[in-house]
């Protein structure tokens, strides 16, 4: 096998098995940062070995065995300075082989612990996202950097700092105790949600949707449903599936944004809609009431089942946004509520709410507020005010595709 073939095989195996490999190594060593380093060393060795000897029959087990062997070597080197490492090296040497340790009985706990560790609240939001995509998602630093439009060195620095922070804070590699599980689960779900949001509404760059990020977020959400089938986890998965179902119609052939009222709903992904609605049913079946993600999924479901914008159950969406605003208040929720009110009760009613948000200084740094305000003013026939608001939105917008759509609206008002 040539080098390119070996690299392709390594990348494929790593993408599929990275969480299990790093998780198992972290369990062996009790050191999350070391486990990730050992896994990367095993990958480097695989690139050389597989190009010469071919891909082994069990490539994931090969990587795990190599990582485990390097862990033993590392502890033996350190034993000269600290007897505790000599003990660890002996314990690892005496353990069963990778085929036994890489068992499915332990895999779920390993991956779950990995998710909770990578998303620990002691880390910054940016660090949690980068570390999760690296060790759980199996993405390289270059892939993460490209997705978030930052230099590779920035991503590498975030990951390095994150591992040092976890070590300094002595964060254990373990699933949290029951008394802190809900809070920590929220941190994991937030990371997945943020990854999806950045992909579905790209804050910068040329692409309106970055499907690489949204697909990865959905994969992580499905993984969490299997590992931790809690109602809010199902709610998040439902939200991601129902939102992603509209992606095929959200852009035209040139990649330009297509507004909801102009989308060809026949292009929506019916399979994703079915998956999303099924997940939402599971979230509701627990009988605890829907959480923030479940409420957002319910809003997405209203869109998914409607034949058109006019036929959408806007009064129900208004009620759902009101509930969401009480459960998880934010200026963006308020703005979306105002849009729903405008659709249910007319643009004047929506504009009144938008102006109230503006008067309070919320969302002042976002292009979303003037964009919505401009749209409502346009529908009210106040063309000059609408043009001014849309020009403000275009000047603040960081995504070129969305900015082009705003500029098209401005030209239509001339």
C-alpha positions in Angstrom: 0.0 0.0 0.0 1.3 3.5 -0.9 1.5 6.4 1.5 -1.7 8.0 0.2 -3.6 4.8 0.7 -2.3 4.3 4.2 -3.2 7.9 5.1 -6.7 7.5 3.8 -7.1 4.3 5.8 -5.8 5.9 9.0 -8.1 8.9 8.6 -11.1 6.7 8.0 -10.4 4.5 11.0 -9.6 7.5 13.2 -12.8 9.3 12.3 -14.9 6.3 13.2 -13.0 5.1 16.2 -11.2 8.1 17.8 -13.6 8.5 20.7 -13.3 4.8 21.6 -9.5 4.7 21.3 -8.9 7.9 23.3 -11.5 6.9 25.8 -9.9 3.5 26.4 -6.4 4.9 26.6 -7.7 7.5 29.1 -9.2 4.7 31.2 -5.9 2.8 31.1 -3.7 5.7 32.1 -6.0 7.8 34.1 -4.6 10.8 32.2 -6.8 12.4 29.6 -4.1 14.7 28.1 -1.6 11.8 27.9 -4.3 9.6 26.3 -4.8 12.0 23.4 -1.1 12.4 22.9 -0.6 8.6 22.8 -3.4 8.2 20.3 -1.8 10.8 18.0 1.6 8.9 18.3 -0.2 5.7 17.4 -1.6 7.4 14.3 1.8 8.6 13.3 3.2 5.0 13.7 0.2 3.6 11.6 1.0 5.9 8.7 4.5 4.3 8.5 3.6 0.7 9.3 0.4 0.4 7.2 2.1 1.8 4.1 4.6 -1.0 4.4 2.6 -3.9 5.9 -0.9 -3.0 4.8 -4.0 -2.3 7.0 -4.3 -4.8 9.8 -7.5 -6.9 10.1 -8.5 -5.0 13.2 -7.2 -1.5 12.7 -8.8 0.1 15.7 -7.4 -2.6 18.0 -4.0 -2.1 16.3 -4.1 1.6 17.2 -5.2 0.8 20.7 -2.5 -1.8 21.3 0.2 0.7 19.9 -1.1 3.4 22.2 -1.1 1.1 25.2 2.5 0.0 24.4 3.6 3.7 24.2 1.8 4.4 27.5 3.9 1.6 29.2 7.1 3.1 27.6 6.1 6.5 28.8 5.5 5.4 32.4 8.8 3.4 32.4 10.7 6.5 31.4 9.0 8.5 34.1 9.6 5.8 36.7 13.2 7.0 37.1 11.8 10.2 38.6 8.8 8.8 40.4 8.1 5.3 41.7 4.4 5.7 41.1 5.0 5.6 37.3 6.8 2.3 37.7 3.8 0.9 39.5 1.5 2.1 36.7 3.8 0.6 34.0 3.7 -2.8 35.8 -0.1 -2.6 36.1 -0.6 -1.8 32.4 1.8 -4.6 31.4 -0.2 -7.1 33.5 -3.6 -6.1 32.0 -5.3 -8.1 29.3 -4.7 -7.4 25.6 -6.4 -4.8 23.6 -9.0 -7.3 22.3 -10.3 -7.7 25.8 -10.0 -4.2 27.0 -11.5 -2.8 23.8 -14.8 -4.5 24.7 -18.2 -3.1 24.1 -19.0 -3.4 27.8 -16.5 -0.6 28.5 -16.8 1.4 25.3 -20.0 3.3 26.2 -18.7 4.4 29.6 -15.4 5.4 28.0 -17.0 7.5 25.3 -19.5 9.1 27.7 -16.7 10.0 30.1 -14.7 11.4 27.1 -17.7 13.7 26.2 -18.1 14.9 29.7 -14.3 15.6 30.1 -14.0 17.4 26.8 -17.0 19.6 27.7 -16.1 20.3 31.3 -17.3 23.7 32.5 -13.7 24.6 33.6 -12.9 25.1 29.9 -13.9 28.0 27.8 -16.7 27.6 25.2 -14.2 27.8 22.4 -11.9 25.2 24.0 -14.8 22.8 24.7 -15.8 22.9 21.0 -12.3 22.4 19.7 -11.4 19.6 22.1 -14.7 17.8 21.4 -14.3 17.9 17.7 -10.7 16.7 18.0 -11.0 13.8 20.5 -14.7 12.8 20.1 -15.3 13.8 16.5 -12.0 12.7 15.2 -11.4 16.0 13.2 -7.9 17.2 12.6 -6.8 20.7 13.7 -6.8 21.8 10.1 -10.4 20.7 9.6 -11.6 22.4 12.7 -9.7 25.6 11.8 -11.2 25.6 8.3 -14.7 25.1 9.7 -14.4 28.0 12.1 -12.3 30.3 9.8 -9.4 30.6 12.2 -5.7 29.8 11.8 -4.6 26.2 12.5 -2.3 27.5 15.2 -5.2 29.0 17.1 -7.0 25.7 17.2 -3.9 23.9 18.3 -3.3 26.4 21.0 -6.9 26.0 22.3 -6.5 22.3 22.5 -3.2 22.5 24.2 -4.5 25.0 26.8 -7.6 22.9 27.3 -5.6 19.8 28.1 -3.3 21.8 30.5 -6.4 23.3 32.2 -8.0 19.9 32.7 -4.7 18.6 34.2 -4.3 21.6 36.4 -7.9 21.4 37.7 -7.4 17.6 38.2 -10.6 16.8 36.3 -11.1 13.1 36.6 -11.8 11.0 33.5 -15.2 9.7 34.6 -18.9 10.1 34.1 -20.1 12.8 36.6 -21.8 11.7 39.8 -25.6 11.8 39.8 -25.8 15.1 41.8 -23.9 17.0 39.1 -25.0 15.0 36.0 -27.8 17.4 34.9 -25.5 20.5 34.9 -22.7 18.7 33.2 -25.0 17.1 30.6 -26.2 20.6 29.7 -22.6 21.6 29.0 -22.2 18.6 26.6 -25.4 19.4 24.8 -24.6 23.1 24.5 -21.3 22.2 22.7 -23.1 20.0 20.2 -25.8 22.8 19.7 -23.1 25.5 19.1 -21.3 23.3 16.6 -24.6 22.8 14.7 -25.6 26.5 14.9 -22.3 27.6 13.5 -22.7 25.2 10.6 -26.3 26.1 9.9 -26.0 29.8 10.2 -22.3 30.5 9.4 -21.1 33.6 11.1 -18.4 34.3 8.6 -16.9 33.2 5.3 -18.6 32.6 1.9 -20.8 29.6 2.6 -24.3 30.1 4.0 -24.3 26.5 5.4 -21.3 24.4 6.4 -22.7 20.9 6.2 -19.4 19.4 7.6 -20.2 21.0 11.0 -23.9 20.2 11.0 -23.3 16.6 10.0 -20.8 16.2 12.8 -23.1 17.8 15.3 -25.9 15.4 14.3 -23.5 12.4 14.6 -22.5 13.6 18.1 -26.2 14.0 19.1 -27.0 10.5 17.9 -24.0 9.2 19.9 -25.3 10.9 23.0 -28.8 9.5 22.5 -27.3 6.0 22.6 -25.1 6.8 25.5 -27.5 8.9 27.6 -31.1 8.5 26.4 -32.5 11.4 28.4 -35.5 13.5 27.2 -33.4 16.7 26.5 -30.9 14.7 24.6 -33.7 13.4 22.4 -35.0 17.0 22.2 -31.6 18.2 20.9 -31.4 15.4 18.3 -35.0 16.3 17.2 -34.1 19.9 16.8 -31.0 19.2 14.7 -32.8 16.7 12.4 -35.8 18.9 11.8 -33.6 21.9 11.1 -31.3 20.0 8.8 -34.2 18.7 6.9 -34.7 22.1 5.3 -31.0 22.5 4.2 -31.5 21.1 0.7 -33.9 24.0 -0.1 -32.1 26.8 1.9 -29.7 27.6 -0.9 -29.9 27.8 -4.6 -27.5 26.2 -7.1 -25.1 29.1 -6.7 -25.1 28.8 -2.9 -27.2 31.9 -2.3 -29.7 31.9 0.6 -33.3 31.1 -0.2 -35.9 32.6 2.2 -38.4 30.2 3.9 -41.3 31.5 1.9 -39.4 30.9 -1.3 -38.2 27.4 -0.6 -39.4 24.4 -2.6 -40.6 22.2 0.3 -40.5 19.2 -2.0 -36.7 19.4 -1.6 -36.9 19.1 2.2 -35.4 15.8 3.6 -38.5 13.8 4.5 -36.3 11.1 6.2 -34.8 13.7 8.5 -38.2 15.0 9.3 -39.4 11.5 10.3 -36.3 11.0 12.4 -36.7 14.4 14.1 -40.4 13.9 14.9 -39.7 10.4 16.3 -37.0 11.9 18.5 -39.4 14.6 19.7 -42.0 12.0 20.6 -39.3 10.2 22.7 -38.5 13.5 24.4 -42.2 14.1 25.2 -42.9 10.5 26.2 -41.0 11.0 29.5 -43.8 13.1 30.8 -41.5 15.7 32.4 -42.4 18.6 30.0 -40.1 19.6 27.1 -36.8 21.4 27.8 -35.3 24.2 25.8 -34.1 22.0 23.0 -37.5 20.1 22.9 -39.4 23.4 22.6 -37.2 24.6 19.7 -37.7 21.2 18.1 -41.5 21.7 18.4 -41.1 25.0 16.6 -39.1 23.4 13.9 -41.8 20.7 13.6 -44.4 23.3 13.0 -42.5 24.4 10.0 -41.7 20.8 8.9 -45.4 19.8 8.7 -46.8 23.0 7.1 -47.5 23.0 3.4 -46.5 26.7 3.1 -45.6 29.7 5.2 -49.2 30.9 5.1 -50.4 27.5 6.3 -48.0 27.4 9.2 -49.5 27.4 12.7 -48.0 30.7 13.7 -50.1 31.2 16.9 -48.7 27.9 18.2 -45.2 29.0 17.4 -45.8 32.3 19.3 -46.9 30.2 22.4 -43.8 28.0 22.0 -41.5 30.9 21.9 -43.1 32.4 24.9 -42.5 29.2 26.8 -38.9 29.1 25.5 -38.4 32.7 26.6 -39.4 31.8 30.2 -37.3 28.6 30.3 -34.2 29.9 28.4 -34.5 33.7 28.0 -32.2 35.4 25.5 -32.4 38.3 23.1 -32.4 36.0 20.1 -35.4 34.1 21.5 -37.1 37.5 21.9 -36.4 38.4 18.3 -37.7 35.1 17.0 -40.8 35.6 19.1 -41.3 39.0 17.5 -41.0 37.5 14.0 -43.6 34.8 15.0 -45.9 37.6 16.3 -45.5 39.5 13.1 -46.5 36.4 11.1 -49.5 35.6 13.4 -50.8 39.2 14.0 -49.2 41.4 11.4 -45.9 43.3 10.9 -46.9 46.2 13.1 -47.3 44.0 16.1 -43.9 42.4 15.4 -42.2 45.7 14.8 -43.4 47.0 18.2 -41.6 44.1 19.9 -38.5 44.5 17.8 -38.3 48.2 18.7 -38.6 47.3 22.4 -35.6 44.9 22.0 -33.7 47.7 20.2 -34.5 50.2 22.9 -33.1 48.0 25.6 -29.8 47.8 23.7 -29.9 44.0 23.3 -28.5 42.4 20.2 -26.8 45.8 19.4 -23.8 44.0 17.9 -25.8 41.6 15.8 -27.0 42.2 12.2 -30.1 40.1 13.0 -32.0 43.0 14.7 -31.7 45.5 11.8 -32.3 42.7 9.3 -35.6 41.8 10.9 -36.6 45.4 11.5 -35.9 46.2 7.8 -38.0 43.3 6.7 -41.0 44.4 8.8 -40.7 48.0 7.8 -40.7 46.9 4.2 -43.9 44.9 4.7 -45.4 48.0 6.2 -44.5 50.0 3.1 -42.0 52.2 5.0 -39.4 51.8 2.2 -36.8 54.4 3.2 -36.7 53.3 6.8 -36.5 49.7 5.6 -33.6 50.5 3.3 -31.7 52.2 6.1 -32.2 49.3 8.4 -31.2 46.7 5.8 -28.1 48.7 4.9 -27.1 48.7 8.6 -27.6 44.9 8.7 -25.5 44.4 5.6 -22.7 46.4 7.0 -22.7 44.3 10.2 -23.1 40.9 8.5 -19.9 38.8 8.5 -21.2 36.1 6.0 -20.8 37.1 2.4 -23.7 34.9 1.1 -26.1 36.4 3.7 -24.8 39.9 3.0 -25.5 39.4 -0.7 -29.1 38.4 0.1 -29.5 41.6 2.2 -28.1 43.7 -0.6 -30.6 42.2 -3.0 -33.4 43.3 -0.7 -32.0 46.8 -0.6 -31.9 47.0 -4.4 -35.5 45.8 -4.6 -36.5 48.8 -2.5 -34.9 51.3 -4.7 
